[in-house]
Amino acid sequence: MARTPQKQKEIIIRDTHRALWYEDGKLLKVLEGGRYELPQQTLLMRLLNQRIPKIDVVLVDIRQRDLTIKGQEILTSDKVAIRVSIIVQFRVTDPKAAVQEVENYEDRLYSDVQLAARRSLASMNLEQILTNRNQLSEDILSDVKGSAGAYGVQILRADVKDIIFPGNLQEVMNKVLTAERLSQAQLVDARTKAEVQKLESQTRSEIRRSEAQVQAETARQAALSEAEAARIKTEAELNALGERAKAAQAFTQHPVLIRLTELETLRQIAQSPNAKLYVNFDRDKQSDQDEKGESAPF
């Protein structure tokens, strides 16, 4: 916070700040960024023996800032003494409350965060502090948010910046952390191999399933093709039988057609030079004897 001396005729306030305007020690207004003139005593006021009020302008920085709380020695819940440095990000949201409610809002914020950090870390063991630093930020925000807001300050975040261990505990912790990292790496490697094996097994199962589907589909198509071929063959045979039945019926009704068929067959045979025709004359003779009523000799 900075105060503007009375001797100046004007003041300029940057947008990054706000100013509290006091007249004779009484706060009258809060100024935003801009140029402001300070009242000056005129000749008439001197003649009339009138005085101008004493003006004080207090500047308040409203930008986001960092507050570092260094080297806090804290005893954890498992009785390990550690030194912790904490960094806090904050900003002034109410300049009037920041100046009027507390003597120095930065000192008050330092104390509030320091006590909140001690309460939080003292309730955690060393492993929790190392593995869950976000818990500290959550605890500080929950603990100090209300009280800091009462004097116009908003805490944005609080984090552990450094942790210092006593004696050879640092070396021990380094070994523990190294072992944990190695264990985690081995666990990740094992999970990766298991995942790869799982994917390979799934791929093989999928391939076998696809092959079985293809084989089943091929067999089904083959069965359909065979069934269709059998149907066509049966249909053709039925059609042939139907045609034969029609021919037989025609031959029965018109015997001359049989004789014509025989003649056509003889004509086709005669066209082949290698064809041979055998005539059973004995059968014809027997037929003549049968017609005359004579019996053939034995």
C-alpha positions in Angstrom: 0.0 0.0 0.0 1.3 3.5 -0.8 0.1 6.9 0.3 0.1 10.0 -2.0 1.6 13.2 -0.4 -0.5 16.3 -0.2 1.9 18.5 -2.2 0.9 16.9 -5.6 -1.7 18.6 -7.6 -3.0 15.4 -9.3 -2.6 11.7 -9.1 -2.7 9.0 -11.8 -4.0 5.6 -10.9 -3.1 2.6 -13.1 -5.7 0.0 -14.0 -3.8 -2.5 -12.0 -4.5 -0.6 -8.8 -7.4 0.9 -6.9 -7.1 3.9 -4.6 -8.9 4.8 -1.3 -9.7 8.5 -1.0 -9.4 9.8 2.5 -10.3 13.4 3.5 -9.2 14.4 7.0 -8.9 10.7 7.8 -12.4 9.7 6.6 -12.8 7.3 3.7 -15.0 8.9 1.1 -14.6 6.8 -2.1 -12.7 4.1 -3.9 -11.0 5.3 -7.1 -10.5 3.2 -10.2 -7.8 3.8 -12.8 -7.5 7.3 -14.2 -6.3 10.9 -13.5 -7.6 12.8 -10.5 -6.9 16.3 -9.3 -6.2 17.1 -5.7 -7.9 20.2 -4.1 -5.6 23.2 -3.8 -6.0 26.2 -1.5 -7.0 29.4 -3.5 -6.2 33.0 -2.7 -9.9 33.6 -1.6 -9.7 30.7 0.8 -6.6 32.2 2.3 -8.2 35.6 2.7 -11.2 34.0 4.3 -8.9 31.9 6.4 -10.5 28.7 5.1 -8.5 25.5 5.0 -8.7 22.6 2.6 -9.2 19.1 3.9 -6.1 16.9 4.2 -6.2 14.3 1.4 -4.7 10.8 1.7 -4.8 8.4 -1.2 -3.9 4.8 -0.4 -3.1 2.6 -3.4 -4.0 -1.1 -3.4 -2.6 -3.6 -5.9 -5.4 -5.8 -7.3 -3.2 -8.0 -9.5 -2.7 -11.7 -8.9 0.3 -12.3 -6.7 2.3 -15.0 -5.1 3.1 -15.4 -1.4 5.8 -17.9 -0.4 5.8 -19.3 3.1 9.3 -20.8 3.6 10.7 -23.4 5.9 7.8 -24.4 8.0 8.9 -27.2 10.3 5.9 -29.5 10.9 5.5 -32.8 12.7 3.5 -35.2 10.6 0.9 -37.5 12.1 3.5 -40.4 12.0 6.0 -38.2 14.0 8.3 -37.2 11.2 9.6 -33.7 11.3 9.8 -32.1 7.9 10.3 -28.6 6.6 7.8 -27.4 4.0 7.7 -24.4 1.8 4.3 -23.4 0.5 3.4 -21.0 -2.4 0.1 -19.3 -2.3 -1.5 -17.4 -5.2 -4.0 -14.6 -4.2 -5.5 -11.3 -5.3 -7.3 -8.5 -3.6 -11.0 -8.4 -4.6 -12.2 -5.7 -2.1 -9.6 -2.9 -1.6 -11.7 -1.2 1.1 -11.9 -4.3 3.2 -8.2 -5.1 2.7 -7.2 -1.7 4.1 -10.0 -1.1 6.6 -10.5 -4.5 8.2 -6.9 -5.6 9.1 -3.7 -3.7 9.8 -1.8 -5.4 6.9 -3.6 -7.9 4.7 -0.5 -9.5 3.4 0.8 -10.3 7.0 -2.6 -11.5 8.0 -2.8 -13.7 4.9 0.6 -15.1 5.7 -0.4 -16.1 9.2 -3.7 -17.6 8.2 -2.2 -19.7 5.5 0.7 -20.7 7.7 -1.7 -22.0 10.5 -4.0 -23.7 8.0 -1.0 -25.5 6.4 0.2 -26.6 9.8 -3.2 -28.0 10.7 -3.5 -29.8 7.3 0.0 -31.3 7.3 -0.1 -32.3 10.9 -3.1 -34.5 10.2 -1.3 -36.3 7.3 1.4 -38.9 7.4 4.5 -38.7 5.3 3.3 -40.9 2.5 0.1 -38.9 2.1 2.1 -35.7 1.9 4.3 -37.1 -0.8 1.6 -38.8 -2.9 -1.3 -36.3 -2.4 -0.1 -32.8 -2.4 -3.4 -31.6 -3.7 -4.9 -32.3 -0.4 -2.9 -29.5 1.1 -4.3 -27.0 -1.4 -7.9 -28.2 -0.8 -7.4 -28.0 3.0 -6.0 -24.4 2.9 -8.7 -23.2 0.5 -11.4 -24.7 2.7 -9.8 -23.4 5.9 -8.8 -19.8 4.9 -11.3 -19.0 2.1 -13.9 -17.6 4.5 -11.5 -15.6 6.8 -9.5 -14.2 3.9 -12.7 -13.1 2.1 -13.7 -11.1 5.2 -10.7 -8.8 4.6 -11.1 -8.6 0.8 -8.6 -11.3 -0.3 -9.3 -14.3 -2.6 -7.0 -17.3 -2.4 -6.6 -18.9 -5.8 -4.4 -21.9 -5.0 -1.9 -23.2 -2.5 0.7 -25.8 -3.2 3.7 -27.4 -1.6 6.8 -26.0 -3.3 9.6 -27.8 -1.4 9.9 -30.6 1.2 13.0 -31.0 3.2 13.6 -34.2 5.2 15.8 -34.5 8.3 19.1 -36.4 8.4 19.4 -39.5 6.2 15.6 -39.7 5.7 16.1 -38.0 2.4 18.2 -40.9 1.2 15.8 -43.4 2.6 12.9 -41.7 0.8 14.8 -41.5 -2.4 15.3 -45.3 -2.2 11.6 -45.8 -1.4 10.6 -43.6 -4.3 13.0 -45.4 -6.6 11.5 -48.7 -5.5 8.0 -47.5 -6.0 8.8 -46.2 -9.5 10.4 -49.5 -10.4 7.4 -51.4 -9.0 5.1 -49.1 -11.0 7.2 -49.6 -14.1 7.0 -53.4 -13.7 3.3 -53.2 -13.0 2.8 -51.2 -16.2 4.9 -53.6 -18.2 3.0 -56.6 -16.8 -0.3 -54.8 -17.6 0.9 -54.0 -21.1 1.9 -57.6 -21.7 -1.4 -58.9 -20.4 -3.2 -56.4 -22.6 -1.2 -57.5 -25.6 -1.9 -61.2 -24.9 -5.6 -60.4 -24.4 -5.7 -58.5 -27.7 -3.9 -61.4 -29.5 -6.3 -63.9 -28.0 -9.3 -61.8 -29.0 -7.8 -61.4 -32.5 -7.3 -65.2 -32.8 -10.8 -65.8 -31.5 -12.2 -63.3 -34.0 -10.3 -64.9 -36.9 -11.6 -68.4 -35.9 -15.1 -67.1 -35.6 -14.8 -65.4 -39.0 -13.4 -68.5 -40.6 -16.2 -70.6 -39.0 -18.8 -68.1 -40.4 -17.2 -68.3 -43.9 -17.1 -72.1 -43.8 -20.7 -72.2 -42.6 -21.8 -69.8 -45.3 -19.8 -71.8 -48.0 -21.5 -75.0 -46.9 -24.9 -73.4 -46.9 -24.3 -72.0 -50.4 -23.1 -75.4 -51.6 -26.2 -77.1 -50.0 -28.4 -74.5 -51.7 -26.6 -75.1 -55.0 -27.0 -78.9 -54.7 -30.7 -78.6 -53.8 -31.3 -76.3 -56.7 -29.5 -78.7 -59.1 -31.5 -81.6 -57.7 -34.7 -79.6 -58.2 -33.8 -78.7 -61.7 -32.9 -82.3 -62.5 -36.1 -83.6 -61.0 -38.1 -81.0 -62.8 -36.4 -82.0 -66.1 -37.1 -85.7 -65.5 -40.7 -84.9 -64.7 -41.0 -82.9 -67.9 -39.4 -85.8 -69.9 -41.8 -88.2 -68.3 -44.6 -85.9 -69.2 -43.5 -85.7 -72.8 -43.2 -89.5 -72.9 -46.7 -89.9 -71.5 -48.0 -87.6 -74.1 -46.1 -89.5 -76.8 -47.5 -92.9 -75.5 -51.0 -91.4 -75.5 -50.5 -90.2 -79.1 -49.1 -93.6 -80.2 -52.1 -95.4 -78.6 -54.6 -93.1 -80.4 -52.7 -93.1 -83.7 -50.8 -96.4 -84.3 -49.5 -95.1 -87.6 -47.2 -92.8 -85.7 -45.3 -95.8 -84.4 -44.7 -97.0 -87.9 -43.6 -93.5 -88.9 -41.2 -93.5 -86.0 -39.8 -96.8 -87.0 -39.3 -95.6 -90.6 -37.6 -92.5 -89.3 -35.3 -94.6 -87.2 -34.4 -96.8 -90.1 -33.7 -93.8 -92.3 -31.2 -92.5 -89.6 -29.6 -95.9 -89.4 -29.2 -96.1 -93.1 -27.3 -92.9 -93.2 -24.5 -94.5 -91.2 -22.1 -96.6 -93.4 -21.1 -98.7 -90.5 -24.6 -99.4 -89.3 -25.8 -103.1 -89.5 -29.4 -104.2 -89.7 -30.4 -107.7 -88.7 -33.7 -109.1 -90.0 -35.2 -112.2 -88.2 -36.7 -114.0 -91.2 -37.5 -117.1 -89.1 -39.7 -115.0 -86.9 -41.5 -113.7 -90.0 -42.0 -117.3 -91.2 -43.3 -118.3 -87.8 -45.7 -115.5 -88.0 -47.0 -116.6 -91.4 -47.5 -120.2 -90.1 -49.4 -118.8 -87.0 -51.6 -116.9 -89.4 -52.3 -120.2 -91.4 -53.0 -122.2 -88.3 -49.9 -124.4 -88.7 -47.5 -125.2 -85.9 -43.8 -125.1 -86.3 -41.9 -128.3 -86.1 -39.4 -128.9 -83.2 
